[in-house]
Amino acid sequence: NLLMTNFDYYSACKAKLDKVVYRVTFNSISEAIRNVSKGVNHDNE
């Protein structure tokens, strides 16, 4: 049942990768929002 093992391995890797991508994307979005907020505040001053 090698195919199933490979599939499980692939699924595990993909889940791990998705988690990393999600975290990186979330951090990037947070950073972008922070920069935009800073820019808006700067313009208001």
PDB file with one MODEL, atoms N, CA, C and O in Angstrom:
MODEL        1
ATOM      1  N   ASN A   1       0.847  -1.199   0.000  1.00  0.00           N
ATOM      2  CA  ASN A   1       0.000   0.000   0.000  1.00  0.00           C
ATOM      3  C   ASN A   1       0.884   1.251   0.000  1.00  0.00           C
ATOM      4  O   ASN A   1       0.715   2.149   0.824  1.00  0.00           O
ATOM      5  N   LEU A   2       1.815   1.286  -0.929  1.00  0.00           N
ATOM      6  CA  LEU A   2       2.797   2.366  -1.005  1.00  0.00           C
ATOM      7  C   LEU A   2       2.138   3.683  -1.415  1.00  0.00           C
ATOM      8  O   LEU A   2       2.496   4.753  -0.924  1.00  0.00           O
ATOM      9  N   LEU A   3       1.175   3.582  -2.319  1.00  0.00           N
ATOM     10  CA  LEU A   3       0.504   4.774  -2.830  1.00  0.00           C
ATOM     11  C   LEU A   3      -0.160   5.558  -1.699  1.00  0.00           C
ATOM     12  O   LEU A   3      -0.043   6.781  -1.625  1.00  0.00           O
ATOM     13  N   MET A   4      -0.853   4.841  -0.825  1.00  0.00           N
ATOM     14  CA  MET A   4      -1.541   5.488   0.286  1.00  0.00           C
ATOM     15  C   MET A   4      -0.538   6.167   1.199  1.00  0.00           C
ATOM     16  O   MET A   4      -0.778   7.274   1.680  1.00  0.00           O
ATOM     17  N   THR A   5       0.588   5.503   1.440  1.00  0.00           N
ATOM     18  CA  THR A   5       1.618   6.076   2.305  1.00  0.00           C
ATOM     19  C   THR A   5       2.135   7.374   1.693  1.00  0.00           C
ATOM     20  O   THR A   5       2.302   8.375   2.391  1.00  0.00           O
ATOM     21  N   ASN A   6       2.387   7.352   0.390  1.00  0.00           N
ATOM     22  CA  ASN A   6       2.859   8.553  -0.293  1.00  0.00           C
ATOM     23  C   ASN A   6       1.820   9.662  -0.213  1.00  0.00           C
ATOM     24  O   ASN A   6       2.153  10.834  -0.041  1.00  0.00           O
ATOM     25  N   PHE A   7       0.559   9.274  -0.340  1.00  0.00           N
ATOM     26  CA  PHE A   7      -0.520  10.256  -0.290  1.00  0.00           C
ATOM     27  C   PHE A   7      -0.592  10.886   1.097  1.00  0.00           C
ATOM     28  O   PHE A   7      -0.738  12.102   1.227  1.00  0.00           O
ATOM     29  N   ASP A   8      -0.488  10.050   2.137  1.00  0.00           N
ATOM     30  CA  ASP A   8      -0.513  10.552   3.517  1.00  0.00           C
ATOM     31  C   ASP A   8       0.654  11.504   3.738  1.00  0.00           C
ATOM     32  O   ASP A   8       0.504  12.560   4.352  1.00  0.00           O
ATOM     33  N   TYR A   9       1.815  11.115   3.229  1.00  0.00           N
ATOM     34  CA  TYR A   9       3.021  11.933   3.375  1.00  0.00           C
ATOM     35  C   TYR A   9       2.820  13.281   2.678  1.00  0.00           C
ATOM     36  O   TYR A   9       3.142  14.338   3.221  1.00  0.00           O
ATOM     37  N   TYR A  10       2.285  13.211   1.474  1.00  0.00           N
ATOM     38  CA  TYR A  10       2.028  14.423   0.695  1.00  0.00           C
ATOM     39  C   TYR A  10       1.032  15.323   1.420  1.00  0.00           C
ATOM     40  O   TYR A  10       1.217  16.538   1.490  1.00  0.00           O
ATOM     41  N   SER A  11      -0.022  14.717   1.958  1.00  0.00           N
ATOM     42  CA  SER A  11      -1.047  15.480   2.670  1.00  0.00           C
ATOM     43  C   SER A  11      -0.453  16.175   3.881  1.00  0.00           C
ATOM     44  O   SER A  11      -0.746  17.340   4.148  1.00  0.00           O
ATOM     45  N   ALA A  12       0.385  15.451   4.612  1.00  0.00           N
ATOM     46  CA  ALA A  12       1.018  16.011   5.805  1.00  0.00           C
ATOM     47  C   ALA A  12       1.916  17.180   5.418  1.00  0.00           C
ATOM     48  O   ALA A  12       1.909  18.222   6.074  1.00  0.00           O
ATOM     49  N   CYS A  13       2.683  17.003   4.353  1.00  0.00           N
ATOM     50  CA  CYS A  13       3.584  18.061   3.885  1.00  0.00           C
ATOM     51  C   CYS A  13       2.780  19.274   3.437  1.00  0.00           C
ATOM     52  O   CYS A  13       3.130  20.412   3.748  1.00  0.00           O
ATOM     53  N   LYS A  14       1.711  19.023   2.711  1.00  0.00           N
ATOM     54  CA  LYS A  14       0.885  20.111   2.203  1.00  0.00           C
ATOM     55  C   LYS A  14       0.248  20.880   3.357  1.00  0.00           C
ATOM     56  O   LYS A  14       0.190  22.109   3.330  1.00  0.00           O
ATOM     57  N   ALA A  15      -0.226  20.160   4.364  1.00  0.00           N
ATOM     58  CA  ALA A  15      -0.845  20.806   5.521  1.00  0.00           C
ATOM     59  C   ALA A  15       0.171  21.701   6.218  1.00  0.00           C
ATOM     60  O   ALA A  15      -0.138  22.820   6.628  1.00  0.00           O
ATOM     61  N   LYS A  16       1.400  21.179   6.344  1.00  0.00           N
ATOM     62  CA  LYS A  16       2.463  21.934   7.006  1.00  0.00           C
ATOM     63  C   LYS A  16       2.783  23.185   6.184  1.00  0.00           C
ATOM     64  O   LYS A  16       2.940  24.278   6.727  1.00  0.00           O
ATOM     65  N   LEU A  17       2.876  23.000   4.873  1.00  0.00           N
ATOM     66  CA  LEU A  17       3.203  24.097   3.967  1.00  0.00           C
ATOM     67  C   LEU A  17       2.103  25.158   4.003  1.00  0.00           C
ATOM     68  O   LEU A  17       2.382  26.356   4.056  1.00  0.00           O
ATOM     69  N   ASP A  18       0.850  24.699   3.974  1.00  0.00           N
ATOM     70  CA  ASP A  18      -0.285  25.628   4.018  1.00  0.00           C
ATOM     71  C   ASP A  18      -0.234  26.468   5.282  1.00  0.00           C
ATOM     72  O   ASP A  18      -0.516  27.666   5.256  1.00  0.00           O
ATOM     73  N   LYS A  19       0.132  25.823   6.400  1.00  0.00           N
ATOM     74  CA  LYS A  19       0.193  26.526   7.678  1.00  0.00           C
ATOM     75  C   LYS A  19       1.255  27.616   7.621  1.00  0.00           C
ATOM     76  O   LYS A  19       1.036  28.737   8.082  1.00  0.00           O
ATOM     77  N   VAL A  20       2.414  27.275   7.047  1.00  0.00           N
ATOM     78  CA  VAL A  20       3.517  28.230   6.934  1.00  0.00           C
ATOM     79  C   VAL A  20       3.118  29.387   6.017  1.00  0.00           C
ATOM     80  O   VAL A  20       3.330  30.554   6.347  1.00  0.00           O
ATOM     81  N   VAL A  21       2.544  29.050   4.874  1.00  0.00           N
ATOM     82  CA  VAL A  21       2.120  30.074   3.915  1.00  0.00           C
ATOM     83  C   VAL A  21       1.091  30.996   4.554  1.00  0.00           C
ATOM     84  O   VAL A  21       1.147  32.215   4.393  1.00  0.00           O
ATOM     85  N   TYR A  22       0.145  30.393   5.286  1.00  0.00           N
ATOM     86  CA  TYR A  22      -0.895  31.184   5.948  1.00  0.00           C
ATOM     87  C   TYR A  22      -0.275  32.153   6.945  1.00  0.00           C
ATOM     88  O   TYR A  22      -0.647  33.325   7.010  1.00  0.00           O
ATOM     89  N   ARG A  23       0.683  31.638   7.728  1.00  0.00           N
ATOM     90  CA  ARG A  23       1.322  32.474   8.746  1.00  0.00           C
ATOM     91  C   ARG A  23       2.081  33.618   8.090  1.00  0.00           C
ATOM     92  O   ARG A  23       1.979  34.765   8.524  1.00  0.00           O
ATOM     93  N   VAL A  24       2.847  33.306   7.041  1.00  0.00           N
ATOM     94  CA  VAL A  24       3.639  34.320   6.341  1.00  0.00           C
ATOM     95  C   VAL A  24       2.712  35.363   5.715  1.00  0.00           C
ATOM     96  O   VAL A  24       2.961  36.565   5.807  1.00  0.00           O
ATOM     97  N   THR A  25       1.645  34.888   5.082  1.00  0.00           N
ATOM     98  CA  THR A  25       0.688  35.791   4.453  1.00  0.00           C
ATOM     99  C   THR A  25       0.039  36.687   5.493  1.00  0.00           C
ATOM    100  O   THR A  25      -0.113  37.890   5.284  1.00  0.00           O
ATOM    101  N   PHE A  26      -0.345  36.086   6.625  1.00  0.00           N
ATOM    102  CA  PHE A  26      -0.985  36.847   7.698  1.00  0.00           C
ATOM    103  C   PHE A  26      -0.043  37.928   8.207  1.00  0.00           C
ATOM    104  O   PHE A  26      -0.454  39.069   8.416  1.00  0.00           O
ATOM    105  N   ASN A  27       1.238  37.564   8.407  1.00  0.00           N
ATOM    106  CA  ASN A  27       2.230  38.531   8.883  1.00  0.00           C
ATOM    107  C   ASN A  27       2.414  39.653   7.871  1.00  0.00           C
ATOM    108  O   ASN A  27       2.515  40.822   8.241  1.00  0.00           O
ATOM    109  N   SER A  28       2.459  39.292   6.593  1.00  0.00           N
ATOM    110  CA  SER A  28       2.644  40.293   5.541  1.00  0.00           C
ATOM    111  C   SER A  28       1.472  41.267   5.525  1.00  0.00           C
ATOM    112  O   SER A  28       1.658  42.478   5.397  1.00  0.00           O
ATOM    113  N   ILE A  29       0.262  40.723   5.655  1.00  0.00           N
ATOM    114  CA  ILE A  29      -0.934  41.562   5.649  1.00  0.00           C
ATOM    115  C   ILE A  29      -0.926  42.484   6.864  1.00  0.00           C
ATOM    116  O   ILE A  29      -1.246  43.667   6.756  1.00  0.00           O
ATOM    117  N   SER A  30      -0.557  41.931   8.024  1.00  0.00           N
ATOM    118  CA  SER A  30      -0.501  42.737   9.248  1.00  0.00           C
ATOM    119  C   SER A  30       0.496  43.873   9.079  1.00  0.00           C
ATOM    120  O   SER A  30       0.234  45.013   9.462  1.00  0.00           O
ATOM    121  N   GLU A  31       1.650  43.540   8.497  1.00  0.00           N
ATOM    122  CA  GLU A  31       2.703  44.533   8.270  1.00  0.00           C
ATOM    123  C   GLU A  31       2.200  45.616   7.313  1.00  0.00           C
ATOM    124  O   GLU A  31       2.417  46.806   7.542  1.00  0.00           O
ATOM    125  N   ALA A  32       1.533  45.197   6.252  1.00  0.00           N
ATOM    126  CA  ALA A  32       1.015  46.140   5.264  1.00  0.00           C
ATOM    127  C   ALA A  32      -0.001  47.076   5.904  1.00  0.00           C
ATOM    128  O   ALA A  32       0.024  48.284   5.671  1.00  0.00           O
ATOM    129  N   ILE A  33      -0.894  46.511   6.711  1.00  0.00           N
ATOM    130  CA  ILE A  33      -1.912  47.325   7.381  1.00  0.00           C
ATOM    131  C   ILE A  33      -1.246  48.328   8.306  1.00  0.00           C
ATOM    132  O   ILE A  33      -1.651  49.488   8.378  1.00  0.00           O
ATOM    133  N   ARG A  34      -0.210  47.867   9.018  1.00  0.00           N
ATOM    134  CA  ARG A  34       0.510  48.743   9.943  1.00  0.00           C
ATOM    135  C   ARG A  34       1.139  49.901   9.168  1.00  0.00           C
ATOM    136  O   ARG A  34       1.066  51.055   9.588  1.00  0.00           O
ATOM    137  N   ASN A  35       1.759  49.575   8.029  1.00  0.00           N
ATOM    138  CA  ASN A  35       2.411  50.606   7.216  1.00  0.00           C
ATOM    139  C   ASN A  35       1.389  51.599   6.670  1.00  0.00           C
ATOM    140  O   ASN A  35       1.635  52.805   6.652  1.00  0.00           O
ATOM    141  N   VAL A  36       0.253  51.092   6.229  1.00  0.00           N
ATOM    142  CA  VAL A  36      -0.799  51.962   5.701  1.00  0.00           C
ATOM    143  C   VAL A  36      -1.311  52.868   6.812  1.00  0.00           C
ATOM    144  O   VAL A  36      -1.513  54.065   6.607  1.00  0.00           O
ATOM    145  N   SER A  37      -1.519  52.285   7.996  1.00  0.00           N
ATOM    146  CA  SER A  37      -1.998  53.073   9.137  1.00  0.00           C
ATOM    147  C   SER A  37      -1.001  54.167   9.476  1.00  0.00           C
ATOM    148  O   SER A  37      -1.375  55.307   9.749  1.00  0.00           O
ATOM    149  N   LYS A  38       0.288  53.799   9.453  1.00  0.00           N
ATOM    150  CA  LYS A  38       1.350  54.773   9.737  1.00  0.00           C
ATOM    151  C   LYS A  38       1.302  55.898   8.703  1.00  0.00           C
ATOM    152  O   LYS A  38       1.404  57.076   9.044  1.00  0.00           O
ATOM    153  N   GLY A  39       1.144  55.515   7.439  1.00  0.00           N
ATOM    154  CA  GLY A  39       1.093  56.495   6.359  1.00  0.00           C
ATOM    155  C   GLY A  39      -0.092  57.428   6.516  1.00  0.00           C
ATOM    156  O   GLY A  39       0.038  58.637   6.322  1.00  0.00           O
ATOM    157  N   VAL A  40      -1.245  56.879   6.866  1.00  0.00           N
ATOM    158  CA  VAL A  40      -2.457  57.679   7.048  1.00  0.00           C
ATOM    159  C   VAL A  40      -2.268  58.636   8.215  1.00  0.00           C
ATOM    160  O   VAL A  40      -2.598  59.817   8.114  1.00  0.00           O
ATOM    161  N   ASN A  41      -1.736  58.127   9.325  1.00  0.00           N
ATOM    162  CA  ASN A  41      -1.503  58.979  10.493  1.00  0.00           C
ATOM    163  C   ASN A  41      -0.518  60.090  10.159  1.00  0.00           C
ATOM    164  O   ASN A  41      -0.678  61.230  10.595  1.00  0.00           O
ATOM    165  N   HIS A  42       0.497  59.745   9.382  1.00  0.00           N
ATOM    166  CA  HIS A  42       1.520  60.717   9.001  1.00  0.00           C
ATOM    167  C   HIS A  42       0.903  61.831   8.153  1.00  0.00           C
ATOM    168  O   HIS A  42       1.222  63.007   8.330  1.00  0.00           O
ATOM    169  N   ASP A  43       0.017  61.448   7.233  1.00  0.00           N
ATOM    170  CA  ASP A  43      -0.636  62.433   6.368  1.00  0.00           C
ATOM    171  C   ASP A  43      -1.520  63.376   7.179  1.00  0.00           C
ATOM    172  O   ASP A  43      -1.658  64.552   6.842  1.00  0.00           O
ATOM    173  N   ASN A  44      -2.118  62.855   8.248  1.00  0.00           N
ATOM    174  CA  ASN A  44      -3.034  63.657   9.059  1.00  0.00           C
ATOM    175  C   ASN A  44      -2.307  64.700   9.887  1.00  0.00           C
ATOM    176  O   ASN A  44      -2.885  65.729  10.237  1.00  0.00           O
ATOM    177  N   GLU A  45      -1.058  64.448  10.199  1.00  0.00           N
ATOM    178  CA  GLU A  45      -0.316  65.380  11.055  1.00  0.00           C
ATOM    179  C   GLU A  45       0.073  66.651  10.306  1.00  0.00           C
ATOM    180  O   GLU A  45       0.702  67.539  10.881  1.00  0.00           O
TER     181      GLU A  45
ENDMDL
END
